[in-house]
Amino acid sequence: MRISQLFGKTQRELPAEADTASHQLLLRAGMIRQIAAGVYSYLPLALRALNKIENIIRDEMDKAGGQELMMPVLQPLELWQQTGRHGALGQILFTLKDRRDRQLAMGPTHEEVITELVKYNVQSYRDLPQLLYQIQTKFRDEPRPRAGLVRAREFAMKDLYSFDADEAGLDISYEKMRVAYQNIFDRCGLPTVLVEADSGAIGGKESKEFMLVTDSGEDEIIHCSCGYAANTEKAASAKSIAHSEELLPIEEVATPGKATIEEVADFLKVPHSRTLKAVFYVADKNFVFGVIRGDLEVNETKLKNALHCTDLRMATEDEVKEAGLVPGAASPVGIKDIQIIADDSVSSGTNFIAGGNKPATHIKNVNYPRDFKADIITDIAKARAGDTCPRCGGKLASSCSLELGHIFKLGTFYSAKLGASFIDKDGQSKPIIMGCYGIGPSRLLAAIIEHHHDDKGIIWPASVAPYQIHLCPLYREGSKVAEVTEKLYADLTAAGLEVLLDDRQESPGVKFNDADLLGIPFRVTISPRSLEKNSIEVKRRSEKQAELVGVEEAVSKLRELVG
């Protein structure tokens, strides 16, 4: 391809709307163009790289036994209603009506559709296992599209679904996908951390994410040197016993003007860990009283999962008062007819200080379960850097990260709801055991650039680069540069190498800057000076030094370097 004919122009200025390296560089390199918030066109260079990423994914899926198919973007909303996910996804789900007033959804994912498809094609255990995948466009009405291709509203997704007769089969499929995913990221030049994750609206009993540690990541992972790692939605910590002493009788104490944990703890000269924090939520329109130790914070994902609710939000002050509670001085002691959920930290200590359920009053020596009961007691606390590792007792750390892939053990969540069953060896009808496994190729495109760039531009790994060689002739009238360039371009192309030829009449500075920006793995410079030695100059994008290669050896040498 000749740059003079290439569709897409490079930019010198940093785009004002871009706040991550990948977004800036994709725009500056003329690879993508936004048409609406979170909606992009892929220009030829980006599409070439995207196609290579997708081909790597296809190769690994096929090696693992996957079969590629294609499912529709438009899905009957009633399928989502059958599984209950139309509510769980909320406004992220794009919906529309056809001319006959039938409700449709634009697929953000395809669990419902693939389950319905398998339902009519699998009858017996002999039809299992199955690994079915597609690479297709997905639609999610993200409230805050950001970072270009990292969080878009229209994006490419590879989703594979496994179907097995039993849990042992699911374990095998899950492990196949874990290995295949690791191979994909390795081939794309992306080091990943495998972390425990929350399953979210996808459902299921277990899931893991492949995360790229990067300062521009929108996620946070909690990890330990022992190998424990989880995203913040799932991460746990070992909660030490804050204090332990003989249980004392409840004692009321005046706390004028003190409402927050900080104010009360300072006033009574106790650490935050000796207080109980009251937090109030509305879960699917039901008022919920939450209790957690004062030195901890509520993890709302854990809370939502524990309550098995679809919608969760903080209660307003008016709602708290309507429930008969006193903001700033509430405690679970003596509370009736309100659902109470407590973090298990309330049992990690004795003689806590809690609200007195009347203004400017707190009570000392509150103990669980002597003085109050909870409908649910479980871990609803955020794990934080510096906390104790639940696995080894070491100190937890945190890192910003970007999710690259997510694998789920779904079990029978979808098959049972949609009636996808099979006849087992004993003639019994059973729901199919499912798993699902997602990678966003367009997000991988952005992640590769986030990880492989410098202050000059992109540094493509050879496996996914739009082209392998950037041919950069420095034309001068009367020289043989044009003649040698055209022959080398033809010979390299005939040898099966992918060549981008900068045939523009531009200065060396402009050409070199664009070559660095575009990030093709090898830059080949042909200049009057190099031709004086009957040579060309070959430079890896990732290295500073170049080497001279004889013109006659150029094709064989470049074939060797490209590999």
Secondary structure as a PSIPRED ss2 file (coil, helix, strand):
# PSIPRED VFORMAT (PSIPRED V4.0)

   1 M C   1.000  0.000  0.000
   2 R E   0.000  0.000  1.000
   3 I H   0.000  1.000  0.000
   4 S H   0.000  1.000  0.000
   5 Q H   0.000  1.000  0.000
   6 L C   1.000  0.000  0.000
   7 F C   1.000  0.000  0.000
   8 G C   1.000  0.000  0.000
   9 K C   1.000  0.000  0.000
  10 T C   1.000  0.000  0.000
  11 Q C   1.000  0.000  0.000
  12 R C   1.000  0.000  0.000
  13 E C   1.000  0.000  0.000
  14 L C   1.000  0.000  0.000
  15 P C   1.000  0.000  0.000
  16 A C   1.000  0.000  0.000
  17 E C   1.000  0.000  0.000
  18 A C   1.000  0.000  0.000
  19 D C   1.000  0.000  0.000
  20 T C   1.000  0.000  0.000
  21 A H   0.000  1.000  0.000
  22 S H   0.000  1.000  0.000
  23 H H   0.000  1.000  0.000
  24 Q H   0.000  1.000  0.000
  25 L H   0.000  1.000  0.000
  26 L H   0.000  1.000  0.000
  27 L H   0.000  1.000  0.000
  28 R H   0.000  1.000  0.000
  29 A C   1.000  0.000  0.000
  30 G C   1.000  0.000  0.000
  31 M C   1.000  0.000  0.000
  32 I E   0.000  0.000  1.000
  33 R E   0.000  0.000  1.000
  34 Q E   0.000  0.000  1.000
  35 I E   0.000  0.000  1.000
  36 A E   0.000  0.000  1.000
  37 A C   1.000  0.000  0.000
  38 G C   1.000  0.000  0.000
  39 V E   0.000  0.000  1.000
  40 Y E   0.000  0.000  1.000
  41 S E   0.000  0.000  1.000
  42 Y E   0.000  0.000  1.000
  43 L C   1.000  0.000  0.000
  44 P H   0.000  1.000  0.000
  45 L H   0.000  1.000  0.000
  46 A H   0.000  1.000  0.000
  47 L H   0.000  1.000  0.000
  48 R H   0.000  1.000  0.000
  49 A H   0.000  1.000  0.000
  50 L H   0.000  1.000  0.000
  51 N H   0.000  1.000  0.000
  52 K H   0.000  1.000  0.000
  53 I H   0.000  1.000  0.000
  54 E H   0.000  1.000  0.000
  55 N H   0.000  1.000  0.000
  56 I H   0.000  1.000  0.000
  57 I H   0.000  1.000  0.000
  58 R H   0.000  1.000  0.000
  59 D H   0.000  1.000  0.000
  60 E H   0.000  1.000  0.000
  61 M H   0.000  1.000  0.000
  62 D H   0.000  1.000  0.000
  63 K H   0.000  1.000  0.000
  64 A C   1.000  0.000  0.000
  65 G C   1.000  0.000  0.000
  66 G C   1.000  0.000  0.000
  67 Q E   0.000  0.000  1.000
  68 E E   0.000  0.000  1.000
  69 L C   1.000  0.000  0.000
  70 M C   1.000  0.000  0.000
  71 M C   1.000  0.000  0.000
  72 P C   1.000  0.000  0.000
  73 V C   1.000  0.000  0.000
  74 L E   0.000  0.000  1.000
  75 Q E   0.000  0.000  1.000
  76 P E   0.000  0.000  1.000
  77 L H   0.000  1.000  0.000
  78 E H   0.000  1.000  0.000
  79 L H   0.000  1.000  0.000
  80 W H   0.000  1.000  0.000
  81 Q H   0.000  1.000  0.000
  82 Q H   0.000  1.000  0.000
  83 T H   0.000  1.000  0.000
  84 G C   1.000  0.000  0.000
  85 R H   0.000  1.000  0.000
  86 H H   0.000  1.000  0.000
  87 G H   0.000  1.000  0.000
  88 A H   0.000  1.000  0.000
  89 L H   0.000  1.000  0.000
  90 G H   0.000  1.000  0.000
  91 Q H   0.000  1.000  0.000
  92 I H   0.000  1.000  0.000
  93 L C   1.000  0.000  0.000
  94 F E   0.000  0.000  1.000
  95 T E   0.000  0.000  1.000
  96 L E   0.000  0.000  1.000
  97 K E   0.000  0.000  1.000
  98 D C   1.000  0.000  0.000
  99 R C   1.000  0.000  0.000
 100 R C   1.000  0.000  0.000
 101 D C   1.000  0.000  0.000
 102 R C   1.000  0.000  0.000
 103 Q E   0.000  0.000  1.000
 104 L E   0.000  0.000  1.000
 105 A E   0.000  0.000  1.000
 106 M E   0.000  0.000  1.000
 107 G C   1.000  0.000  0.000
 108 P C   1.000  0.000  0.000
 109 T C   1.000  0.000  0.000
 110 H C   1.000  0.000  0.000
 111 E H   0.000  1.000  0.000
 112 E H   0.000  1.000  0.000
 113 V H   0.000  1.000  0.000
 114 I H   0.000  1.000  0.000
 115 T H   0.000  1.000  0.000
 116 E H   0.000  1.000  0.000
 117 L H   0.000  1.000  0.000
 118 V H   0.000  1.000  0.000
 119 K H   0.000  1.000  0.000
 120 Y C   1.000  0.000  0.000
 121 N C   1.000  0.000  0.000
 122 V C   1.000  0.000  0.000
 123 Q C   1.000  0.000  0.000
 124 S E   0.000  0.000  1.000
 125 Y H   0.000  1.000  0.000
 126 R H   0.000  1.000  0.000
 127 D H   0.000  1.000  0.000
 128 L C   1.000  0.000  0.000
 129 P C   1.000  0.000  0.000
 130 Q E   0.000  0.000  1.000
 131 L E   0.000  0.000  1.000
 132 L E   0.000  0.000  1.000
 133 Y E   0.000  0.000  1.000
 134 Q E   0.000  0.000  1.000
 135 I E   0.000  0.000  1.000
 136 Q E   0.000  0.000  1.000
 137 T E   0.000  0.000  1.000
 138 K E   0.000  0.000  1.000
 139 F E   0.000  0.000  1.000
 140 R C   1.000  0.000  0.000
 141 D C   1.000  0.000  0.000
 142 E C   1.000  0.000  0.000
 143 P C   1.000  0.000  0.000
 144 R C   1.000  0.000  0.000
 145 P C   1.000  0.000  0.000
 146 R E   0.000  0.000  1.000
 147 A C   1.000  0.000  0.000
 148 G C   1.000  0.000  0.000
 149 L C   1.000  0.000  0.000
 150 V C   1.000  0.000  0.000
 151 R E   0.000  0.000  1.000
 152 A C   1.000  0.000  0.000
 153 R C   1.000  0.000  0.000
 154 E E   0.000  0.000  1.000
 155 F E   0.000  0.000  1.000
 156 A E   0.000  0.000  1.000
 157 M E   0.000  0.000  1.000
 158 K E   0.000  0.000  1.000
 159 D E   0.000  0.000  1.000
 160 L E   0.000  0.000  1.000
 161 Y E   0.000  0.000  1.000
 162 S E   0.000  0.000  1.000
 163 F E   0.000  0.000  1.000
 164 D E   0.000  0.000  1.000
 165 A C   1.000  0.000  0.000
 166 D C   1.000  0.000  0.000
 167 E H   0.000  1.000  0.000
 168 A H   0.000  1.000  0.000
 169 G H   0.000  1.000  0.000
 170 L H   0.000  1.000  0.000
 171 D H   0.000  1.000  0.000
 172 I H   0.000  1.000  0.000
 173 S H   0.000  1.000  0.000
 174 Y H   0.000  1.000  0.000
 175 E H   0.000  1.000  0.000
 176 K H   0.000  1.000  0.000
 177 M H   0.000  1.000  0.000
 178 R H   0.000  1.000  0.000
 179 V H   0.000  1.000  0.000
 180 A H   0.000  1.000  0.000
 181 Y H   0.000  1.000  0.000
 182 Q H   0.000  1.000  0.000
 183 N H   0.000  1.000  0.000
 184 I H   0.000  1.000  0.000
 185 F H   0.000  1.000  0.000
 186 D H   0.000  1.000  0.000
 187 R H   0.000  1.000  0.000
 188 C C   1.000  0.000  0.000
 189 G C   1.000  0.000  0.000
 190 L C   1.000  0.000  0.000
 191 P C   1.000  0.000  0.000
 192 T C   1.000  0.000  0.000
 193 V E   0.000  0.000  1.000
 194 L E   0.000  0.000  1.000
 195 V E   0.000  0.000  1.000
 196 E E   0.000  0.000  1.000
 197 A C   1.000  0.000  0.000
 198 D C   1.000  0.000  0.000
 199 S C   1.000  0.000  0.000
 200 G H   0.000  1.000  0.000
 201 A H   0.000  1.000  0.000
 202 I H   0.000  1.000  0.000
 203 G C   1.000  0.000  0.000
 204 G C   1.000  0.000  0.000
 205 K C   1.000  0.000  0.000
 206 E E   0.000  0.000  1.000
 207 S E   0.000  0.000  1.000
 208 K E   0.000  0.000  1.000
 209 E E   0.000  0.000  1.000
 210 F E   0.000  0.000  1.000
 211 M E   0.000  0.000  1.000
 212 L E   0.000  0.000  1.000
 213 V E   0.000  0.000  1.000
 214 T C   1.000  0.000  0.000
 215 D C   1.000  0.000  0.000
 216 S C   1.000  0.000  0.000
 217 G C   1.000  0.000  0.000
 218 E C   1.000  0.000  0.000
 219 D E   0.000  0.000  1.000
 220 E E   0.000  0.000  1.000
 221 I E   0.000  0.000  1.000
 222 I E   0.000  0.000  1.000
 223 H E   0.000  0.000  1.000
 224 C C   1.000  0.000  0.000
 225 S C   1.000  0.000  0.000
 226 C C   1.000  0.000  0.000
 227 G C   1.000  0.000  0.000
 228 Y C   1.000  0.000  0.000
 229 A E   0.000  0.000  1.000
 230 A E   0.000  0.000  1.000
 231 N E   0.000  0.000  1.000
 232 T C   1.000  0.000  0.000
 233 E C   1.000  0.000  0.000
 234 K C   1.000  0.000  0.000
 235 A C   1.000  0.000  0.000
 236 A C   1.000  0.000  0.000
 237 S C   1.000  0.000  0.000
 238 A E   0.000  0.000  1.000
 239 K C   1.000  0.000  0.000
 240 S C   1.000  0.000  0.000
 241 I C   1.000  0.000  0.000
 242 A C   1.000  0.000  0.000
 243 H C   1.000  0.000  0.000
 244 S C   1.000  0.000  0.000
 245 E C   1.000  0.000  0.000
 246 E C   1.000  0.000  0.000
 247 L C   1.000  0.000  0.000
 248 L C   1.000  0.000  0.000
 249 P C   1.000  0.000  0.000
 250 I C   1.000  0.000  0.000
 251 E E   0.000  0.000  1.000
 252 E E   0.000  0.000  1.000
 253 V E   0.000  0.000  1.000
 254 A E   0.000  0.000  1.000
 255 T C   1.000  0.000  0.000
 256 P C   1.000  0.000  0.000
 257 G C   1.000  0.000  0.000
 258 K C   1.000  0.000  0.000
 259 A C   1.000  0.000  0.000
 260 T C   1.000  0.000  0.000
 261 I H   0.000  1.000  0.000
 262 E H   0.000  1.000  0.000
 263 E H   0.000  1.000  0.000
 264 V H   0.000  1.000  0.000
 265 A H   0.000  1.000  0.000
 266 D H   0.000  1.000  0.000
 267 F H   0.000  1.000  0.000
 268 L H   0.000  1.000  0.000
 269 K C   1.000  0.000  0.000
 270 V C   1.000  0.000  0.000
 271 P C   1.000  0.000  0.000
 272 H H   0.000  1.000  0.000
 273 S H   0.000  1.000  0.000
 274 R H   0.000  1.000  0.000
 275 T E   0.000  0.000  1.000
 276 L E   0.000  0.000  1.000
 277 K E   0.000  0.000  1.000
 278 A E   0.000  0.000  1.000
 279 V E   0.000  0.000  1.000
 280 F E   0.000  0.000  1.000
 281 Y E   0.000  0.000  1.000
 282 V E   0.000  0.000  1.000
 283 A E   0.000  0.000  1.000
 284 D C   1.000  0.000  0.000
 285 K C   1.000  0.000  0.000
 286 N E   0.000  0.000  1.000
 287 F E   0.000  0.000  1.000
 288 V E   0.000  0.000  1.000
 289 F E   0.000  0.000  1.000
 290 G E   0.000  0.000  1.000
 291 V E   0.000  0.000  1.000
 292 I E   0.000  0.000  1.000
 293 R E   0.000  0.000  1.000
 294 G C   1.000  0.000  0.000
 295 D C   1.000  0.000  0.000
 296 L C   1.000  0.000  0.000
 297 E C   1.000  0.000  0.000
 298 V E   0.000  0.000  1.000
 299 N C   1.000  0.000  0.000
 300 E H   0.000  1.000  0.000
 301 T H   0.000  1.000  0.000
 302 K H   0.000  1.000  0.000
 303 L H   0.000  1.000  0.000
 304 K H   0.000  1.000  0.000
 305 N H   0.000  1.000  0.000
 306 A H   0.000  1.000  0.000
 307 L H   0.000  1.000  0.000
 308 H C   1.000  0.000  0.000
 309 C C   1.000  0.000  0.000
 310 T C   1.000  0.000  0.000
 311 D C   1.000  0.000  0.000
 312 L E   0.000  0.000  1.000
 313 R E   0.000  0.000  1.000
 314 M E   0.000  0.000  1.000
 315 A C   1.000  0.000  0.000
 316 T C   1.000  0.000  0.000
 317 E H   0.000  1.000  0.000
 318 D H   0.000  1.000  0.000
 319 E H   0.000  1.000  0.000
 320 V H   0.000  1.000  0.000
 321 K H   0.000  1.000  0.000
 322 E H   0.000  1.000  0.000
 323 A C   1.000  0.000  0.000
 324 G C   1.000  0.000  0.000
 325 L C   1.000  0.000  0.000
 326 V C   1.000  0.000  0.000
 327 P C   1.000  0.000  0.000
 328 G C   1.000  0.000  0.000
 329 A C   1.000  0.000  0.000
 330 A C   1.000  0.000  0.000
 331 S C   1.000  0.000  0.000
 332 P C   1.000  0.000  0.000
 333 V C   1.000  0.000  0.000
 334 G C   1.000  0.000  0.000
 335 I C   1.000  0.000  0.000
 336 K C   1.000  0.000  0.000
 337 D C   1.000  0.000  0.000
 338 I C   1.000  0.000  0.000
 339 Q E   0.000  0.000  1.000
 340 I E   0.000  0.000  1.000
 341 I E   0.000  0.000  1.000
 342 A E   0.000  0.000  1.000
 343 D E   0.000  0.000  1.000
 344 D H   0.000  1.000  0.000
 345 S H   0.000  1.000  0.000
 346 V H   0.000  1.000  0.000
 347 S H   0.000  1.000  0.000
 348 S C   1.000  0.000  0.000
 349 G C   1.000  0.000  0.000
 350 T C   1.000  0.000  0.000
 351 N C   1.000  0.000  0.000
 352 F E   0.000  0.000  1.000
 353 I E   0.000  0.000  1.000
 354 A E   0.000  0.000  1.000
 355 G E   0.000  0.000  1.000
 356 G C   1.000  0.000  0.000
 357 N C   1.000  0.000  0.000
 358 K C   1.000  0.000  0.000
 359 P C   1.000  0.000  0.000
 360 A C   1.000  0.000  0.000
 361 T E   0.000  0.000  1.000
 362 H E   0.000  0.000  1.000
 363 I E   0.000  0.000  1.000
 364 K E   0.000  0.000  1.000
 365 N E   0.000  0.000  1.000
 366 V E   0.000  0.000  1.000
 367 N C   1.000  0.000  0.000
 368 Y C   1.000  0.000  0.000
 369 P C   1.000  0.000  0.000
 370 R C   1.000  0.000  0.000
 371 D C   1.000  0.000  0.000
 372 F C   1.000  0.000  0.000
 373 K C   1.000  0.000  0.000
 374 A C   1.000  0.000  0.000
 375 D C   1.000  0.000  0.000
 376 I E   0.000  0.000  1.000
 377 I E   0.000  0.000  1.000
 378 T E   0.000  0.000  1.000
 379 D C   1.000  0.000  0.000
 380 I C   1.000  0.000  0.000
 381 A E   0.000  0.000  1.000
 382 K C   1.000  0.000  0.000
 383 A C   1.000  0.000  0.000
 384 R C   1.000  0.000  0.000
 385 A C   1.000  0.000  0.000
 386 G C   1.000  0.000  0.000
 387 D C   1.000  0.000  0.000
 388 T E   0.000  0.000  1.000
 389 C C   1.000  0.000  0.000
 390 P C   1.000  0.000  0.000
 391 R C   1.000  0.000  0.000
 392 C C   1.000  0.000  0.000
 393 G C   1.000  0.000  0.000
 394 G C   1.000  0.000  0.000
 395 K E   0.000  0.000  1.000
 396 L C   1.000  0.000  0.000
 397 A E   0.000  0.000  1.000
 398 S E   0.000  0.000  1.000
 399 S E   0.000  0.000  1.000
 400 C E   0.000  0.000  1.000
 401 S E   0.000  0.000  1.000
 402 L E   0.000  0.000  1.000
 403 E E   0.000  0.000  1.000
 404 L E   0.000  0.000  1.000
 405 G E   0.000  0.000  1.000
 406 H E   0.000  0.000  1.000
 407 I E   0.000  0.000  1.000
 408 F E   0.000  0.000  1.000
 409 K E   0.000  0.000  1.000
 410 L E   0.000  0.000  1.000
 411 G E   0.000  0.000  1.000
 412 T C   1.000  0.000  0.000
 413 F H   0.000  1.000  0.000
 414 Y H   0.000  1.000  0.000
 415 S H   0.000  1.000  0.000
 416 A H   0.000  1.000  0.000
 417 K H   0.000  1.000  0.000
 418 L H   0.000  1.000  0.000
 419 G C   1.000  0.000  0.000
 420 A C   1.000  0.000  0.000
 421 S E   0.000  0.000  1.000
 422 F E   0.000  0.000  1.000
 423 I E   0.000  0.000  1.000
 424 D C   1.000  0.000  0.000
 425 K C   1.000  0.000  0.000
 426 D C   1.000  0.000  0.000
 427 G C   1.000  0.000  0.000
 428 Q C   1.000  0.000  0.000
 429 S E   0.000  0.000  1.000
 430 K E   0.000  0.000  1.000
 431 P E   0.000  0.000  1.000
 432 I C   1.000  0.000  0.000
 433 I E   0.000  0.000  1.000
 434 M E   0.000  0.000  1.000
 435 G E   0.000  0.000  1.000
 436 C E   0.000  0.000  1.000
 437 Y E   0.000  0.000  1.000
 438 G E   0.000  0.000  1.000
 439 I E   0.000  0.000  1.000
 440 G C   1.000  0.000  0.000
 441 P H   0.000  1.000  0.000
 442 S H   0.000  1.000  0.000
 443 R H   0.000  1.000  0.000
 444 L H   0.000  1.000  0.000
 445 L H   0.000  1.000  0.000
 446 A H   0.000  1.000  0.000
 447 A H   0.000  1.000  0.000
 448 I H   0.000  1.000  0.000
 449 I H   0.000  1.000  0.000
 450 E H   0.000  1.000  0.000
 451 H H   0.000  1.000  0.000
 452 H C   1.000  0.000  0.000
 453 H E   0.000  0.000  1.000
 454 D E   0.000  0.000  1.000
 455 D C   1.000  0.000  0.000
 456 K C   1.000  0.000  0.000
 457 G E   0.000  0.000  1.000
 458 I E   0.000  0.000  1.000
 459 I C   1.000  0.000  0.000
 460 W C   1.000  0.000  0.000
 461 P C   1.000  0.000  0.000
 462 A C   1.000  0.000  0.000
 463 S C   1.000  0.000  0.000
 464 V C   1.000  0.000  0.000
 465 A C   1.000  0.000  0.000
 466 P C   1.000  0.000  0.000
 467 Y C   1.000  0.000  0.000
 468 Q C   1.000  0.000  0.000
 469 I E   0.000  0.000  1.000
 470 H E   0.000  0.000  1.000
 471 L E   0.000  0.000  1.000
 472 C E   0.000  0.000  1.000
 473 P E   0.000  0.000  1.000
 474 L C   1.000  0.000  0.000
 475 Y C   1.000  0.000  0.000
 476 R C   1.000  0.000  0.000
 477 E C   1.000  0.000  0.000
 478 G C   1.000  0.000  0.000
 479 S C   1.000  0.000  0.000
 480 K C   1.000  0.000  0.000
 481 V H   0.000  1.000  0.000
 482 A H   0.000  1.000  0.000
 483 E H   0.000  1.000  0.000
 484 V H   0.000  1.000  0.000
 485 T H   0.000  1.000  0.000
 486 E H   0.000  1.000  0.000
 487 K H   0.000  1.000  0.000
 488 L H   0.000  1.000  0.000
 489 Y H   0.000  1.000  0.000
 490 A H   0.000  1.000  0.000
 491 D H   0.000  1.000  0.000
 492 L H   0.000  1.000  0.000
 493 T H   0.000  1.000  0.000
 494 A H   0.000  1.000  0.000
 495 A C   1.000  0.000  0.000
 496 G C   1.000  0.000  0.000
 497 L C   1.000  0.000  0.000
 498 E C   1.000  0.000  0.000
 499 V E   0.000  0.000  1.000
 500 L E   0.000  0.000  1.000
 501 L E   0.000  0.000  1.000
 502 D C   1.000  0.000  0.000
 503 D C   1.000  0.000  0.000
 504 R C   1.000  0.000  0.000
 505 Q C   1.000  0.000  0.000
 506 E C   1.000  0.000  0.000
 507 S C   1.000  0.000  0.000
 508 P H   0.000  1.000  0.000
 509 G H   0.000  1.000  0.000
 510 V H   0.000  1.000  0.000
 511 K H   0.000  1.000  0.000
 512 F H   0.000  1.000  0.000
 513 N H   0.000  1.000  0.000
 514 D H   0.000  1.000  0.000
 515 A H   0.000  1.000  0.000
 516 D H   0.000  1.000  0.000
 517 L H   0.000  1.000  0.000
 518 L H   0.000  1.000  0.000
 519 G C   1.000  0.000  0.000
 520 I C   1.000  0.000  0.000
 521 P C   1.000  0.000  0.000
 522 F E   0.000  0.000  1.000
 523 R E   0.000  0.000  1.000
 524 V E   0.000  0.000  1.000
 525 T E   0.000  0.000  1.000
 526 I E   0.000  0.000  1.000
 527 S C   1.000  0.000  0.000
 528 P H   0.000  1.000  0.000
 529 R H   0.000  1.000  0.000
 530 S H   0.000  1.000  0.000
 531 L H   0.000  1.000  0.000
 532 E C   1.000  0.000  0.000
 533 K C   1.000  0.000  0.000
 534 N C   1.000  0.000  0.000
 535 S E   0.000  0.000  1.000
 536 I E   0.000  0.000  1.000
 537 E E   0.000  0.000  1.000
 538 V E   0.000  0.000  1.000
 539 K E   0.000  0.000  1.000
 540 R E   0.000  0.000  1.000
 541 R C   1.000  0.000  0.000
 542 S C   1.000  0.000  0.000
 543 E C   1.000  0.000  0.000
 544 K C   1.000  0.000  0.000
 545 Q C   1.000  0.000  0.000
 546 A E   0.000  0.000  1.000
 547 E E   0.000  0.000  1.000
 548 L E   0.000  0.000  1.000
 549 V E   0.000  0.000  1.000
 550 G E   0.000  0.000  1.000
 551 V H   0.000  1.000  0.000
 552 E H   0.000  1.000  0.000
 553 E H   0.000  1.000  0.000
 554 A H   0.000  1.000  0.000
 555 V H   0.000  1.000  0.000
 556 S H   0.000  1.000  0.000
 557 K H   0.000  1.000  0.000
 558 L H   0.000  1.000  0.000
 559 R H   0.000  1.000  0.000
 560 E H   0.000  1.000  0.000
 561 L H   0.000  1.000  0.000
 562 V H   0.000  1.000  0.000
 563 G C   1.000  0.000  0.000
